Amino acid sequence: MFPCRARPLTGGMTQKTANTRNTQDTRDMTVLVTGATGRTGRRVAEAASAAGLDVRAASRGGAVRFDWYDPGTWDAALRGADAAYLVYTPDIGAPSAAETVGALARRAVGLGVRRLVLLSARGEEQALPAERAVRDSGADWTVVRAAWFHQNFSEGPLVDGVRGGEFVFPAAEVQEPFVDVRDIADVVLTALTDGSYAGRTLEVTGPRLLSFREALGEISAAVGREIRYVPVSVKEFGVMLAESGMPAEETAFLEDVFETLLDGRNAHVCDGVSDVLGRPPRDFADFVREQATGTAWTV
């Protein structure tokens, strides 16, 4: 089980004061944001732009082209940047992640990009090799280990289950401290612009524990219709993924991840968000109220 880790207060200053000072000193930074059309990358790019940074919002099909699987796209995206946010797809624990992330990190350092912030998954043992690869790259690194996102219920492949009224997932009654991606983005931005977070691993969670059944119950109450939670075994879920057309190698990887990640090891909250940002993390109930007024869960 991974310990909760975040930077303590130092120097007699409040965390908010220290971060404000360091952020103001780096507002002329150029920041590369990989995965800029994704759940976290989009919010990091927005937060960095709002803070006055020069943002390179990179993706496979965007104006700034970046593809983890095409090293030929790396140099143009990296050259001239001061810092980079790294979010590896499809998953930071994938078998190819450590080698690829390590190669990118070393190339970034070679091109003068000193500060790297890597998004990792809280409690995912398969992610540790990629974390080590960034730590060993020579960069001023920060790893942000995140809990399950609030937005996994409103964006991405699991939304159809919420809309359809039946959410099938291999989490049994395990509790999770769901975290808002906007909080992740704010923590990432701080790590990108405040050098005192270099060499640190930050764990970010929401303020309370919820089972998937309880989370779906809150969504059901907000939208006024029942969304059933159907727990299945990891093997049963793997069969469903295979039947949907997922390649066998990817299905096997996800089965391996879910066997450990959803075993209860993450059923505790951490103070990463409040320690870094000087405010409490957003609650799942607030996220649900916001989304209930939109179209994410409209049938």
N, C-alpha and C positions, 0 to 999 in steps of 0.2 A: 504494500500500500504506500502511495506517495504522500509525503508530508506536505502540508500547506506552507508555501514559502513566498514571502514578499519582502520588500525593502523596509527596514525599520526607520523611524524618525531619527534624524541625526542633526548635530550641530545646533541644537536648541531652537531650530525653526520648525514651524508647522510644515506638514507635507505640502499643503497647498501653496505656501509661500515659496518653498524651495522649487517646486515644479514650475510655478509662474515665472520665476526668475530665469531658470534655464531655458524654458520655452521661448521667452522673449528674445534671448540671445541667439536663437537658431531659426528665426523666422525667415531668413533668406535661404534656407535649405531647399534642395531639390530632393524629393522623395519618390522613389519608385514603389508603386503598389501593384503587386502581382494579383491575379485573380480579381481584377477591379470590377468585374460584372457579377461577382459572387456575393454571398450573404455577408461575409465580413469585409471583403475587399472594397465593396461599394461604399460601405459606411466609413471605412478608414479613409478612403479617398475624399469623401465628403467632409469628414472631420478635419483632415489635413488642409483642404482648400479653405474651409471656414477659418482655420487658424492662420491663414496667410502664407502657407507653404506653397512652393512650386511643385505641383503634383504630376507625376507621370502615371496615368491610369492605364495599366497594361493588361492586355488579354490576348487571346489567340486571334480574335477578329477585330480588335480595336485599332485606333489611330496609332497607339504605341503597341506594336505587336510583340508578344512574349508567349512562348510555348515551352513548357517544361520538357517536351519530347523533341524539341528542335533547337539544339544549342546554337545554331546559326542565328537565332533571334535574340540571343542573350546580350551580346556586346552593345548593340545599339540601344537597348533598353537601359543597360547599366551605366554606360559611359557618361560621366559628368554628374551622376547622382551622388548625393552625400549619404543617403540611407535608403534601406529597402525593407518593405514588408513582404515576407515570404509565406504564401499559403499554397501548399502542394496539393495537387489533385491527381487521382481521386481521393486519396487519404494519406495522411502523414505517416501512417504505419504500413503502407503498401510495400511489397518487397523491393520495388525499384526506388523508393523514396530516399533512403540514406545515400546511395551512390549519386543520385541525381542532385539532391539538395546540397550534398557536400561539394560536388563539382561546381555548382552555381555559386555557392558561398566563396569558394576559393577564387573563382573567376571574378567575383565582385570585389574581393580584397585586392586582387591584382590590378583592377581598374580604378582603385582608389575609393571604393564604396566601403567605408569602414564600419558603419553601424547597420546591423541586421537584426530584425525582429521576426522570429519564427512563430507561427501559430501551431500549437501542438494540442493533443487531446489528453485531457485529464484522466489518468488511470490506464491509459492505453500502452501496455508494455511494448507493443509492436512499433510505437513511435520513438522509443529511446535511441535506436541507431541513428535516425535522422537528427535528433537533438544533439547527439555526440558529434555528428559530422559538422554541424554548424559551430559547436564549441571548439572543435579542432581546426577550424578554417583560418584562424588568425584574426577574425573579425571582432569588433566590439559587439557581442551578441546579447540578446535577451530572448528567452523562451517564454511564451505566454501559453500556459496550459488551461484550456477552457472546458467547462462543463457543457452538457447538452444544451443547445441553443433554444431559447423561446421560439425563435423563428423557424425551427424545424417543423413546427406545427402549422406555419402559415406560408412557407416557401419551400420549394423542393419536392422530392419524390413522395413524401409521406402525406402531402396535403390532400391527395385524392381520397385517402381513407377518412380524413376529417370531414371533408365535404360529403362523402358518400354515407357517412353515419356509422362506419365500422372500421375501427383502427386496429389492425392486426400487427402485433409486434412481440418479439421474444424477450420482454423485460420482466415477466411475472409481476410481482408486487414490489419490486425493488424501488427504492426512493432515489431521487436525483435532485440536486440543487440547480435547477434550470437557470441559465444566465441569458441576459439580453445581449444581442450582438452589438447594440449601441454602446453598452458598457465595455465590451471587448474592444471596440474601435477606440474608445477614449483611452483605455489602458495602453493599447498599441501606440497611439499617437504620443502619449507621454513617454513611452519607452524609446520611440524614434527620436524625440527631441530633447530628452533629458539624459545626458551621459551618465548620470549617477546610477542608472538602472543597468548599465553594461555588466555582463557577467552574472546576471541574476535570472532565476526562474520564478515566474509569477503565476500563481494559480487563481483563476477567477471563477466565481460561482455567484448564483443568486443568493438571496437572504434566507431562504427556507427550503426544506425538503418536501418534495411531492412525489408520489408514485405516478406512473403514467395514467393509471385509472383516475387518480385524483385530479391530475391536470386536465384530462378530457372531461371530467365532471364539471370543472370550472368553465371550460369552453362551452359545454352543453347548456349550462345555466345562462351564459351570456347570449347565446344565439337562439335560445328558446326551443331547442330540439335535442333529442338524445343522440349522442355519439358513443356507441358501444366500444368498450375496450375488450379486445379478444387476445388474451395472452396465448402464445404458442411456444413450443420448444424451438431452440436454435436450429435443429435439424429440419423441423417442419417449415420454418421460415426460409431456410436454404432451398428447400424444394420449391417453395413459392417463387423465389428469385430465379431459380433455374427455369421454371415453367414460363416466367415472364420474358425469357430470352437472355438473361445475364450469362456471360461466359463462365465456364466451370471454374477457371482459376480465380476469377473475381468473387464468385459465390463462396468458394472455399476460404478465401481470405476473410470475407465478412463473417462467416461462421466462426472462424478462429477469433476474430475481434470480439464478437458478441458473447462468446462463451466466457470471456474474462471481464470485459468492460461492463457487462450487466450482471455481475455477480454480487453487487452490493458494496464493492470497494470504494465507490464514490459517494456513499450515503452519509456525507458530512459536508458542512459548509466551510468555506475559507474566507478570510478577510482581504483577499487580494484587491478587490475593487475599492473598498473603503480605504485601505492603506495607501493605494496609489493615487486615488482621485480625491480623497478627503470628503467623500459623501457615500451614503449607502447605495448598494446596487438596486436596480429597478426590480420591482416585484412582478411575479408572473401574473398576478391579478390585474395589474396596470396594463400589461401587454395585452391581456385578453380583452379588457374593456376597449382599448384602442382598436384592436383588430375586428371586434364585433360590429363596429360602425362602418367598416369597409367592405371590400368584396372578396377577401381571401377565403372566407368560409361560406360564401353565397352558393346555394345549390342551383 
